[in-house]
Amino acid sequence: MKTFNLPATKRGIAVGTDADLAIVDLTGTFPIDRDQLLDRHRQSPYVGRKLTAKVVQTILRGRTLFKNGRVVGQPAGKLVKPDA
């Protein structure tokens, strides 16, 4: 992740780094419906499109926050700024 100049804690899966992961299903196509989007906008350019990947779980610092289309944990993210 040096390309993005991220802090060392965000640069991989290893002891001492944050356990921030996204588990992605790459096995099919996934149509997007309005009720699947977790945003506040009424319109989206994504509704009706088919994606070839779907996030099935997100893990932040070792805690599951999203799983199988549902938010299951409290937001706990922090803004990460690139290293100088």
C-alpha positions in Angstrom: 0.0 0.0 0.0 2.9 2.3 -0.3 1.3 3.5 -3.5 -1.3 5.4 -1.5 1.2 6.5 1.2 -0.8 5.0 4.0 0.4 4.6 7.6 2.2 1.3 8.4 -0.8 0.0 10.4 -2.8 0.0 7.1 -0.2 -1.7 4.9 -1.1 -5.4 5.0 -2.2 -8.3 7.0 0.4 -8.9 9.7 0.9 -8.7 13.5 0.8 -5.1 14.5 -1.4 -3.9 11.7 -5.1 -3.0 11.9 -7.4 -6.0 11.0 -9.4 -4.0 8.4 -10.7 -6.4 5.8 -13.4 -6.8 3.2 -14.6 -10.3 2.3 -15.8 -10.2 -1.3 -17.8 -12.8 -3.3 -16.5 -13.0 -6.9 -18.6 -15.9 -8.0 -21.5 -14.3 -9.8 -23.3 -11.2 -10.9 -25.3 -9.2 -8.4 -28.1 -6.7 -9.5 -28.4 -3.6 -7.3 -31.8 -2.7 -5.9 -32.6 0.6 -4.2 -33.3 -1.1 -0.9 -29.8 -2.6 -0.8 -28.0 0.7 -0.8 -27.1 2.1 2.7 -27.1 5.8 1.8 -29.5 8.7 2.2 -29.9 9.7 -1.5 -33.1 8.9 -3.3 -31.4 8.4 -6.7 -28.3 6.4 -7.5 -26.6 5.7 -10.8 -26.0 2.1 -9.5 -29.7 1.0 -9.2 -30.4 -1.6 -11.9 -26.8 -2.3 -12.7 -25.2 -5.7 -12.2 -21.9 -6.0 -10.4 -19.5 -8.9 -10.7 -18.4 -8.7 -7.0 -20.3 -8.3 -3.7 -18.9 -7.4 -0.3 -20.3 -10.0 2.1 -18.5 -8.9 5.3 -16.4 -6.0 6.5 -14.1 -6.2 9.5 -12.7 -3.1 11.3 -9.9 -3.7 13.7 -11.0 -7.3 14.1 -14.7 -6.5 14.7 -17.4 -7.4 12.1 -19.4 -4.3 11.2 -21.2 -5.6 8.1 -22.2 -9.2 7.2 -24.6 -10.7 4.6 -26.2 -7.4 3.7 -26.8 -6.1 7.2 -25.0 -3.7 9.5 -24.2 -5.7 12.6 -21.8 -3.4 14.5 -21.4 0.2 15.5 -19.5 2.6 13.2 -16.0 3.0 14.5 -13.9 4.2 11.6 -11.4 7.0 11.7 -10.1 9.3 9.0 -6.8 8.0 7.7 -4.5 10.6 6.2 -1.5 9.7 4.0 1.9 9.8 5.6 3.9 12.9 4.6 
